Amino acid sequence: MTPAIELLKRLGIDHVIEAYDHDPAHESYGMEAAEALEVDPDAVFKTLMVTLDDDRVVIGVVPVRCQLDLKALAIAAGAKKARMTDPSEAERRSGYVVGGISPFGQRRDHSTFVDLSAERWRLIHCSAGRRGLEVGVAPEVFPQVLGATFAQIAVWPTGD
């Protein structure tokens, strides 16, 4: 049981837990999850920790085949610039390992921003707190549990 799952259970939030055999050689944790679970990669979201120019740390949650638009996230958070947080700091702040960072049940509270595309799905998947473990929740769980804001923060691959 991870802190993410414990939090969702404690709050009585409907969720689906899905496990798969994690392959350390896979190039993308998120795409590995989508493939293993046979879920559309646009419905599988990765959790990214970002440091703003005012030293606040925030979370961006975007589909796994997308990149995080740092400028858009900075603007959504009321800052001018943003950079990816150092992985070791992200692990320390979240309490999870990179590739298994869940937006739920983190060691510290962070303002969270979820890409608007999440709203088009009935259920979206994200890490449940370790590699090889995903949790599926309705998009509205993010503002309900985390006070998250939906914003256009994903850069979609060319052609989308």
C-alpha positions as CSV (number, residue, x, y, z in Angstrom):
1,M,0.0,0.0,0.0
2,T,1.4,3.4,-0.9
3,P,0.6,6.8,0.6
4,A,-1.4,7.7,-2.6
5,I,-3.7,4.7,-2.3
6,E,-4.0,5.1,1.5
7,L,-5.1,8.7,1.0
8,L,-7.7,7.9,-1.7
9,K,-9.1,5.1,0.5
10,R,-9.1,7.2,3.6
11,L,-11.1,9.9,1.7
12,G,-13.5,7.4,0.2
13,I,-12.5,8.3,-3.3
14,D,-13.5,5.8,-6.0
15,H,-10.3,4.5,-7.7
16,V,-8.9,1.6,-9.6
17,I,-5.5,0.1,-8.8
18,E,-3.6,-1.5,-11.6
19,A,-0.3,-3.3,-11.3
20,Y,2.1,-4.4,-14.1
21,D,5.6,-5.8,-14.3
22,H,7.9,-2.8,-14.5
23,D,10.8,-3.2,-17.0
24,P,13.8,-1.0,-15.8
25,A,15.1,-1.0,-19.4
26,H,11.9,0.7,-20.8
27,E,12.7,4.3,-22.0
28,S,9.5,5.9,-20.7
29,Y,7.8,5.0,-17.4
30,G,4.5,6.5,-18.6
31,M,4.4,4.8,-22.0
32,E,5.4,1.6,-20.4
33,A,2.3,1.9,-18.1
34,A,0.0,2.7,-21.1
35,E,1.3,-0.3,-23.0
36,A,1.2,-2.7,-20.1
37,L,-2.3,-1.7,-19.1
38,E,-3.5,-1.4,-22.7
39,V,-4.8,2.1,-22.0
40,D,-4.8,5.1,-24.4
41,P,-1.5,7.0,-23.6
42,D,-3.5,10.2,-23.6
43,A,-5.4,8.9,-20.6
44,V,-2.2,8.1,-18.7
45,F,-0.7,11.1,-17.0
46,K,2.8,11.7,-15.6
47,T,3.5,13.8,-12.5
48,L,6.3,16.3,-12.9
49,M,7.8,18.5,-10.2
50,V,8.7,22.1,-11.2
51,T,10.5,24.9,-9.4
52,L,9.3,28.4,-10.2
53,D,11.4,31.6,-10.4
54,D,10.1,32.6,-7.0
55,D,11.3,29.3,-5.6
56,R,7.9,27.8,-5.1
57,V,7.7,24.1,-6.1
58,V,4.5,23.0,-8.0
59,I,3.3,19.9,-9.7
60,G,2.4,19.6,-13.4
61,V,0.3,16.5,-14.5
62,V,0.3,15.9,-18.3
63,P,-0.4,13.0,-20.6
64,V,2.6,10.7,-20.9
65,R,3.2,11.2,-24.6
66,C,3.3,15.0,-24.1
67,Q,5.9,17.3,-22.7
68,L,5.2,19.8,-20.0
69,D,5.0,23.4,-21.3
70,L,7.1,25.1,-18.5
71,K,6.2,28.6,-19.6
72,A,2.4,27.8,-19.6
73,L,2.8,26.2,-16.1
74,A,4.7,29.2,-14.8
75,I,1.9,31.5,-16.1
76,A,-0.8,29.3,-14.6
77,A,1.0,29.4,-11.3
78,G,1.5,33.2,-11.4
79,A,5.2,33.1,-12.1
80,K,7.4,34.1,-15.0
81,K,9.7,31.2,-15.4
82,A,9.9,27.5,-14.4
83,R,12.4,24.7,-14.5
84,M,12.2,21.0,-13.8
85,T,13.1,20.3,-10.2
86,D,16.2,18.3,-9.6
87,P,15.2,14.6,-9.5
88,S,16.8,14.0,-6.1
89,E,14.9,17.0,-4.7
90,A,11.7,15.8,-6.3
91,E,12.1,12.4,-4.6
92,R,12.9,14.0,-1.2
93,R,9.9,16.4,-1.5
94,S,7.4,13.9,-2.8
95,G,8.5,10.8,-0.8
96,Y,8.4,8.8,-4.0
97,V,11.1,7.7,-6.6
98,V,11.3,9.2,-10.0
99,G,9.1,7.2,-12.3
100,G,6.8,6.4,-9.4
101,I,5.9,9.9,-8.2
102,S,2.2,10.2,-7.6
103,P,0.3,13.5,-7.4
104,F,-1.5,12.0,-4.4
105,G,-0.1,11.4,-0.9
106,Q,3.1,13.3,-1.4
107,R,5.3,14.1,1.7
108,R,4.7,17.9,1.2
109,D,1.7,19.7,-0.3
110,H,2.3,21.4,-3.6
111,S,0.0,23.4,-5.8
112,T,-1.0,21.1,-8.6
113,F,-1.9,21.9,-12.2
114,V,-3.5,19.2,-14.5
115,D,-3.6,19.5,-18.2
116,L,-7.1,20.4,-19.5
117,S,-7.1,17.3,-21.7
118,A,-7.8,15.3,-18.5
119,E,-11.4,16.6,-18.5
120,R,-12.3,14.7,-21.7
121,W,-11.8,11.3,-20.0
122,R,-14.1,9.4,-17.6
123,L,-11.0,7.9,-15.9
124,I,-7.4,8.9,-16.0
125,H,-4.4,6.9,-14.8
126,C,-1.3,8.2,-12.9
127,S,1.3,6.6,-10.7
128,A,0.0,5.2,-7.5
129,G,3.4,5.8,-5.8
130,R,5.8,3.2,-7.3
131,R,7.0,2.0,-10.6
132,G,4.6,-0.7,-11.9
133,L,1.6,0.6,-10.0
134,E,-1.0,2.9,-11.4
135,V,-4.2,4.4,-10.0
136,G,-7.2,5.3,-12.1
137,V,-9.4,8.2,-10.9
138,A,-12.0,10.5,-12.4
139,P,-10.5,13.9,-13.4
140,E,-12.5,15.8,-10.8
141,V,-10.7,13.9,-8.1
142,F,-7.6,16.2,-8.7
143,P,-9.3,19.4,-7.6
144,Q,-11.3,17.6,-4.9
145,V,-8.3,16.0,-3.2
146,L,-5.4,18.3,-4.2
147,G,-7.1,21.6,-4.9
148,A,-5.7,21.2,-8.4
149,T,-6.3,23.6,-11.2
150,F,-6.9,22.5,-14.8
151,A,-4.8,24.5,-17.3
152,Q,-3.4,24.0,-20.8
153,I,0.1,23.0,-19.8
154,A,0.9,20.1,-22.2
155,V,2.9,20.3,-25.5
156,W,1.4,17.7,-27.8
157,P,3.6,15.8,-30.3
158,T,3.7,17.3,-33.8
159,G,0.7,16.4,-35.8
160,D,-1.8,16.4,-32.9
